[in-house]
Amino acid sequence: MLSPAEPDAMGARGRAAFETKYNWKAMEPRLLDSYRDLLDTTSSPDRDRL
């Protein structure tokens, strides 16, 4: 069973992770890089078929 302080500590750690790692400013470059990788047709194996 968790101590009364443990849920608060877990919440604080989750909030800190959200504010530093999982916010738009941090995730935007990763998302844009993913889109660039998906749209990069220069390395597509099916490109020669077109």
Secondary structure in CASP SS format (residue, H / E / C, confidence):
PFRMAT SS
TARGET T0000
AUTHOR 0000-0000-0000
METHOD secondary structure of the structure
MODEL  1
M C 1.00
L C 1.00
S C 1.00
P C 1.00
A H 1.00
E H 1.00
P H 1.00
D H 1.00
A H 1.00
M H 1.00
G H 1.00
A H 1.00
R H 1.00
G H 1.00
R H 1.00
A H 1.00
A H 1.00
F H 1.00
E H 1.00
T H 1.00
K C 1.00
Y C 1.00
N C 1.00
W H 1.00
K H 1.00
A H 1.00
M H 1.00
E H 1.00
P H 1.00
R H 1.00
L H 1.00
L H 1.00
D H 1.00
S H 1.00
Y H 1.00
R H 1.00
D H 1.00
L H 1.00
L H 1.00
D C 1.00
T C 1.00
T C 1.00
S C 1.00
S C 1.00
P C 1.00
D C 1.00
R H 1.00
D H 1.00
R H 1.00
L C 1.00
END
